[in-house]
């Protein structure tokens, strides 16, 4: 019987480790309870899973990074048929809390409680860097200092993004009117999460708005409005981001040819894929297929520059 979950260590330094994690689980309910012995961050390169913890559901797809923290218990379910692939960064003890205190000083008041952040938006810089780092580690030895510095930089960037996302939630409606009630806000959040699952579980299939709305039990108008308010993206932009990140994974993980990857990811042709890919990542798919995305030292320097206050 084939192994459902595999985790291959590609780097271990004095304070951090990097793993290539692959899960072939098909559509299924919750797993047994799992327990974290340390802190880590998972970038989802393709596929989708749902993390169930503290009474909440976190949809883990390629637009997000998920925090797994020491002492936390959780369950995992798989709403799609294609499993998932992740890059997991094991972090030094206390690093996430230290980063959180930088962006949320109130965190110092609750050091004994559970880490309050569950996930963060993974923007194109963070996603590209983790993909490039994994590829670099597969091909050659790397400086432990450079890899550990990259892991710290990624953790800091993600914690900041998560804090900003929490603060940017709408508290008032249009024109300064009171915002939605708590039960309405929860319903909108659940609708957005259900839509994310539907999009990620079926990529790169070309869903229509009507079909998608029917699947999540909403009207097309309501779904379009709520999704954009909840994510800051249109449904089409979000779906394209999923397809492009899956395309990057196919180029690097599977050594796919750009023309083939374009079709597999649902683009009209290679030109359409190339233009969209370059807008998202700043390089062409051809360079990606040759392993010539941002060279790792340049990518690390780029991230460091972006992280400067």
DANORKA-V151260 format. One record per residue. RES is the residue in one small letter. D_LAST is the distance of its C-alpha to the last C-alpha in Angstrom with 2 decimals. Layout:
res:d_last
RES:D_LAST
RES:D_LAST
This chain:
res:d_last
x:51.11
x:47.70
x:44.74
x:42.60
x:39.42
x:38.38
x:35.41
x:35.13
x:32.96
x:31.42
x:29.37
x:29.50
x:27.63
x:27.51
x:24.96
x:24.57
x:26.94
x:26.95
x:29.84
x:31.33
x:32.85
x:35.52
x:37.52
x:40.62
x:41.43
x:42.84
x:42.87
x:43.50
x:42.92
x:41.00
x:41.18
x:42.19
x:39.78
x:37.23
x:35.39
x:32.14
x:32.48
x:28.80
x:25.35
x:24.57
x:22.85
x:25.09
x:24.22
x:27.30
x:28.28
x:31.38
x:33.61
x:32.96
x:33.65
x:33.34
x:32.20
x:34.12
x:32.77
x:32.93
x:34.98
x:32.47
x:32.47
x:29.36
x:30.00
x:28.53
x:28.52
x:26.53
x:23.98
x:22.84
x:22.04
x:24.02
x:23.42
x:26.53
x:26.38
x:28.77
x:31.89
x:31.37
x:34.48
x:34.55
x:36.78
x:36.22
x:38.14
x:38.35
x:39.05
x:39.41
x:41.95
x:39.81
x:37.99
x:34.42
x:32.47
x:29.27
x:26.95
x:26.49
x:24.01
x:25.44
x:22.81
x:23.24
x:24.45
x:21.95
x:18.82
x:18.42
x:19.06
x:16.55
x:13.78
x:15.34
x:15.43
x:11.67
x:11.58
x:15.22
x:16.49
x:19.94
x:20.15
x:21.19
x:24.30
x:25.59
x:25.10
x:28.61
x:28.37
x:27.58
x:24.05
x:23.42
x:21.60
x:24.03
x:22.23
x:19.21
x:19.10
x:18.99
x:17.60
x:19.02
x:16.36
x:16.81
x:20.52
x:21.08
x:19.44
x:21.56
x:24.60
x:24.18
x:23.68
x:26.81
x:28.76
x:27.81
x:28.98
x:32.18
x:33.08
x:32.38
x:31.25
x:27.60
x:25.90
x:25.26
x:22.21
x:20.70
x:21.70
x:20.51
x:17.08
x:17.03
x:18.27
x:15.62
x:12.85
x:14.88
x:15.50
x:11.93
x:11.30
x:14.67
x:14.40
x:11.42
x:13.62
x:16.61
x:15.35
x:14.39
x:17.79
x:19.60
x:18.30
x:19.06
x:22.67
x:25.13
x:26.70
x:28.89
x:31.00
x:31.43
x:32.23
x:30.91
x:33.69
x:33.29
x:31.63
x:33.68
x:35.41
x:34.31
x:37.02
x:36.14
x:32.46
x:33.57
x:36.00
x:33.43
x:31.08
x:34.10
x:35.05
x:31.66
x:31.79
x:35.40
x:34.56
x:31.83
x:34.48
x:37.04
x:34.87
x:33.63
x:37.07
x:38.81
x:36.58
x:37.53
x:40.47
x:40.50
x:40.76
x:41.74
x:40.22
x:43.59
x:43.92
x:40.42
x:41.04
x:44.39
x:42.94
x:40.52
x:43.18
x:41.59
x:42.48
x:40.73
x:39.51
x:38.18
x:36.47
x:34.77
x:33.53
x:32.39
x:30.67
x:28.60
x:27.70
x:26.77
x:24.75
x:23.66
x:25.78
x:29.41
x:31.73
x:32.29
x:28.61
x:28.18
x:31.37
x:30.36
x:27.10
x:29.30
x:31.74
x:29.27
x:27.73
x:31.27
x:32.05
x:29.37
x:30.85
x:34.35
x:33.45
x:31.94
x:33.86
x:37.17
x:37.11
x:38.16
x:39.15
x:37.02
x:40.16
x:41.15
x:37.72
x:37.57
x:40.83
x:39.94
x:36.77
x:38.72
x:37.75
x:40.48
x:40.51
x:38.53
x:37.38
x:35.96
x:34.16
x:32.86
x:31.43
x:29.73
x:28.41
x:26.92
x:25.21
x:23.65
x:22.78
x:22.98
x:26.09
x:29.75
x:31.59
x:33.84
x:31.13
x:30.09
x:33.74
x:33.94
x:30.98
x:29.04
x:25.88
x:22.78
x:23.97
x:22.26
x:20.68
x:19.30
x:18.10
x:16.31
x:14.71
x:13.77
x:12.16
x:10.21
x:8.98
x:8.17
x:6.29
x:3.80
x:0.00
